[in-house]
Amino acid sequence: MNLVWKLLRQHISIPQFMGFFFANLVGVVIILLGVQFYQDYQALDSEDSFMKADYLIVNKRIGAMSSLIGKENTFTASEIDELNEEAFVEHLGAFTPSSYSVRAQFDVDGFVNFSTDMFFESVPDQFVDVKSDDWDYHVGEKEIPIILPKNYLDLYNFGYAQGKGLPKLSEGILGAMKLKVQINGNGNNDTFSGRIVGFSSRLNTILVPEKFMNWANQQYASQDAPKEPTRLIMEVNNPADDRITSYLQDRGYETDEDKLDASKTTFVLRVIVSIVMVVGVVISMLSFYILMLSVFLLVQKNSSKLENLLLIGYSPGRVALPYQLLTVGLNVLVLVLAVVIMLMVRGVYLDMFENFFPDLEIPGILPSLGVGCVLLFIVSIFNIIAVRNKVMSIWNRKD
C-alpha cells in the first residue's frame, strides 16, 4: 500500500485537483442551495410562495346591458367543459355560492359584539390554501368550519376598527371567536355555531366546506335559485401563455389582471431557479469528469509501475484502493464545505424572510442534506468502479 501511495504522490498535479475541487464545490453549493431555497420558500403561504401553483379566478364580464336585461352571468356546463379541455388548464373548479340567507353574530367574551349579514361560498378542497384538520363537515353537525380572506382582517383592523375606535383583532383572537350563524330559506330557519379555522391569501371570499354547502343548498335554497356557478378557479401550468389572455378576451371572461401579471412574474422566477439548478448540475458533472480524467491520467502515468506491483503479487483491489480513497475523500470534503457555505448563505436570506414573515416556521435542512448524500454516494460508487476497471485493464494486459 505504501508503494502505491508513493507512486501516487509523485505524479499528483495540485493545480489540476484544485481546479476540480473548486468547480465541484461551486456545482454542489448551487444544487444544495436550490433544494434548500425551494424547501424554505415552500414554508411560506401558497399565495406568497412563487414555487407554488398558479391559480386564476375567472368570471364573466358584467356590462351595462347585461344588468338591464337581467342576463345571468353564470357558466354553463358546456362552457366549463370547453375551458377544462384547454391545454393551459391543469385543474378547474367552480365556486358554489350560498342560495340562502346568512346572518352571523360575533362575540369575543363580551369584548366585541356585533352582527352582520354575510354569504358563504365553497370550492373543491384541492383549491383551498389553508391546511387544517378541522376543515371537514358531516351532515347533522351544528358547527361550521369557516375560512376568511386575510384582506378582510386587514380591512377591519386598519379601516373599520380604527375609524370606530374598536380594538384590533389578530388571527389568534379571531380563531377563538364565537360565531352564531343563523341560516334561513325555503321555509327553514336554523342556528349553527361557526369556527374560524384559517385565513386564505388566495380566495377572496368566505369559505365553508363543500360538503356543508351542497347539503345547505338542498336544505335551504328555493327551487328557482341559480344552480350554475358565476365564478371558476383554475390552476394553470404557464401563466405567461398568451393563449390564456386571448381565450378570456374572446369569450368575454375576466380575471384579476394584477394576479395574472404577478403569476407571469413568478413563473419567470421559477424558470430562473430551475435554470440555476440545472447549471449547478452541469458544473458538478463537468467537475466529476475532470476528477475522473485526472485520476485516469495518474493511473496512466504509473501504469508500468502499477503493472510491476501486480506482477509481484499485489491484488488489483489493493492497487486501486489509494486512487479510490483519493476521489471519495475529495467528494466528502466538497460536500462538507458545500453544506457549510449553504448554511451561511441560508442564514442571510432567512433574515430577510423573517423581516417580511415574522411567524415563518423555518424548515430543517434534511432534504438538502439528503440530496447531497445521494449525490456523494452515486458519484463515489461511479468513481470506485471506474478506477477499479482501469486497474483491471492493466491487470489483464500483464497476462
N, C-alpha and C positions, 0 to 999 in steps of 0.2 A: 504493500500500500504506500509506504514512504517513497519508494522509487517512482511510482506513478505521480504522486504529488510533486516530486522534484521535477519531473518532466513537464508537468502542467504549469508550474511556476515559471519555467524557462521561457515559455512562449506566450504568456498572457499579455495581451495588449490592453493596458489600463485605459487609454482614451476610448478604445472600442467598447469596452464593457461599461464605462461611464456613460457613453452615448446611449447604449441600450438601457441603462438604469434610469436615466432621466426621461428618456422617451416613454418608457414603460410606466414610470411614476406619473407623468402627465396624463397618459391614457387612463390609468386606473383611477386617478383622482377625479377625472371628468365623469367616468362611469359611476363611481360611488356617490359623487355629488348629485348627479342626475337622479339616481334612485332615491337618495335621501331627500332631495328637494321635492320630488314628487310626493313622498310619504308625508312630509311636513305640510305641504300645501293641501293635501287631502284632509288634514285635520281642520281646515277652515270650513265654514259653511259652504254648501254647494253653490250658492249664488256668488260667493266671493272667490271661490277657487276656480282658476282658469283651467284646471285639469279635469274638471267635471264636464258632464254632457251639457249641450246647449239646448235650451228649451225656449220656444216661442209661443205666445198666446195669440190666437187668431180669431177675429170676429168679422162679421160683415159690416161694410161701411154704412153708416146711418146718415141718410141725406134728408133734405127738407121735404121732398116729395114722398119719400117712403114713410115719413112721420105723418104727413097729411092724409095719405090714402090708407093708413093703418097697415102697411105692408110688414109682415113678420120678417125679422132678421135672423131667422133660425137656419140651421144647416140640415138639409135633408139627408137621408141615409145614402143616396146615390152620390151626393157631394162629398160626404165623409169618405166613402169607399174610393172615390176618384182621387182625393187628396192622399189617402193612405197608400195608394199604389205608386205615387211619385217616388223617384229614385232618391231624392234628398231627404225623405222622411224615414227615420229609424223606427219610431213608435208614435202612435197617435191616440189621444184620449179626449173625452168630452167632459165639459163642466155640466153637472146636473144641478139646477137651481131648486130651491125650495118653493113649492107651489102652494104655500100656506102662510099664515100669519105667525110671526115670531116676535115675542117681546121678552127682553131679558132685564132682570133686576140685579145690580151689582152691590155687593155688601162686603166690606173688609172690616169685620169686627166693630161695626159702628163708626169706623173712621171715614169711609167713603161710602155713600149710599145714594144711588140714582138708578133710574130705569130708562130704557130706550127701546124703540122698535129696531129690529135688525133683520138680517136674512142669513140663510145658510146656503152653501154650495158644497159639492163634493167632486172629487176627481178620482180616477183609479189610483190605488195605493202606490204604484210604481212611480208616480209623478210627484208624490209628497216628499219634500226635502227635510222633514222633521222625523227623526227616528225615535220612536217611543214604544215601549212595551204596552203602554196604555191605549195605543191607537187601535181600538177594536170595539165592536159593539155587537151585542146579542139581543135579539128581539125579546122584549119583556123587561130589559134593564131600564132603570129610571135615571141613570147617569149618562150624560152625553160627553164624549171627549171632543174638545174644540181646539183648533189651531187658528191663531190670529196672525195677521200680517205684522211684520216688525214695524212698518211705517205707521200703522195705527197707533202703536205705543208712542212713537216719536211725535205724532200729531197731538196726542193727548198731553204728553209731558211738556212740549215746547210751544203748544198753541192753546189748547183748551184750559189745561190746568194753570198755566202761567197767567192767562187772562182772567180766570175766575178766582185766583188765589188758592187753588186746591193743591194738595201735596203731590209731588211727582211719584210715579209708581215704577218699580223695577220689574223685570221679568219674574224674579222670585216672588215678589208680593202678589203679582197677578196670578201666578201659579197656585197660590194659596187662597185666592179669592173665591168666594162662594157665589155662584150664579144660579139664580132662579129663572128657569126658562119656561115660558108659557107658550104653548102651541095650540092654535085653533084653526079649524077649517073643516069643510064638509060635514058640519053639524057636530064635530068633536072638539073638545077642549080639555087638554091635559097639561099637567105641570111636571117638568123634569128638573133635575139639577145638572148644571153644566160645569165641567172642569177643564181649565186651560192646560193642555199638555205640551205646548210648544209654540214657537213663533216662526213663521215662514218668511224667508227672504225672496223666494221665487214666486209665490202665489199671492196676489193682492186681493184676497177675499177671506171670508170667514168659513173655514173648512170644518166639516163633520165627516165621519167615516161613510164610505159609500154604502155600506150595509144599512146604516141608520137612514140615510137619505132615501134609498129605494123603499124601505118599509114605511117611512113617514109620508112619502108622496102617495103611496097606496092608501094610507090611513086617513090623511087629512086633505089631500088635493081634490078639487072638484073635477068632474068628468070632462069639462071643457078646457081644463088647464093645458097649456102647450106641453107637448111631450118631447119635442125636438130641442137639441141644445143650441144656445146662442153663441157659445164660445168653445174653442177647441184648444188643446195644448199638444204641441208636437215636439218631439226630440229630433233634431236634425244632425246629420253627420258632418256637414260642412256649411256653416252659416255664411261663408263667403261666396257660396254658389249663387251665381246670377239668376239661376232658374227660380230660386225662391222668390226674389223680388218681382220678376216678370210674371210668375204664376199668380201671386197675390194680386198684383195690379190688374191683370187681365180679367180676373173674376170678381173684382170689387171687394177683395178681402183686405183687412187691415191688421197690422201688428205694431207693437211698440217699436218705433224706429230707433230709439236710443238703445233698447236692448238688442236690436238686430245689429246695430253698429258695434256695440260692445262685444257681442258674440263673434263678429268678424275679427275684432282685435284679439280676443282671447284665442280664437282658432289659430291666428298667425303666431301668437306666443307659444301655443302648444307645438306647432310645427317647428319653431325655432329650438325649443327644448329638445325635441326629438332629433333634430339635425345635430345639435351639440353632442347628444349622447352617441349618435352614430359616429361622429368624428372621434369621440373618445374610444369607441370600439376599434375603429380603423387604426388609430395611433397605437393602441395596445397590440393589435395583431401584427402591425409592422415591427414594433419593438420585439415581440416574441420571435418574429422571423429573424431579426438581427441577432438576437441571442443564439438561436439555433445555428445561424451561419457562423457566428464567432466560435461556438463550441466545435462545429464541424471542421473549421479551419485549424483549431488547436489539435483535434484528433488527427487531421491530415498531416500537419507538420510533424507529429510524433508517431506517425503510422509505422515507420520502420522500427523504432524503438519499442513501440507497443507490441509489434509482431514478435520481437525478441522476447519480451516479457511473457507472451503467450506460449512461446516455444520452450521456455524454461519452466513452465508449469503453472503460471498464473491463469486463473479462470477468467472468461470474458466478463463475468459479473464483477470480479474484484478490479479488473482494469477499467470498467465503465463507471464504477461507483464514485470516484472523485469528481468526474465530469457531471454526473447526475446530482451530486451534492452541491456542486457549484451553481447549477441552474436553479435547483429548488431553493437554495439559500438566498439567491438574489431575488427570486419571486416572493419569498416570505418577507424579506426586508422591504421590498417595494410595497407590499400590502400593508405592513405596519406603518410605514411613513405616510402612505396614502390615507389611511384611517385617521392619523393624527392631523394631517392637513385638512381633511374633510371636516373634522370636528371644529377646527379653528375657523374655517370659512362658515360653517353652520352657525357657530356662535354669533358671528357678525350679522347674518341675515335674520336669525331668530330675534335678536334685539330689535330690529326694525319691525318684524312681525308683531312683537308684543306691544310696541307703541300704538299700533292700529287695532290690535285684538288682545286686550289685556286678559281676557278669560280663555285664551287659547290653551288647549291641552296639548302639550308637547309630546309627540310620539317618540318611541325609542329608536335606536339605530340598528336593531336586529336585521331588518330587511337588507340594508346596505351591507352590513357585515356578512350576511348570508350570501349575497351576490359576490362579494369579494372572495369569500372562502371557496365558493363554487368555481370561480374563475381560476383561483390558485390551484385547486385540485385538478381541474381539466388540463390546464397548461402544464402543470408539473408532470402529470401522467404522460402527456404527449412528449415532453422533453425526455423523460426517463426512457420511454420506448424508442424514441428516435436515436438517442445516444447508444443504447444497447444494440440497436440494429446496425449502427455504424461500426461499432466494435466487432459485432458478429461478422460483418463483411470482411474485416481484417483477419478474423479467426478462420473464416472459410478460405481466404486467399492463401493462408500459410499452408493449407492442406494441398 
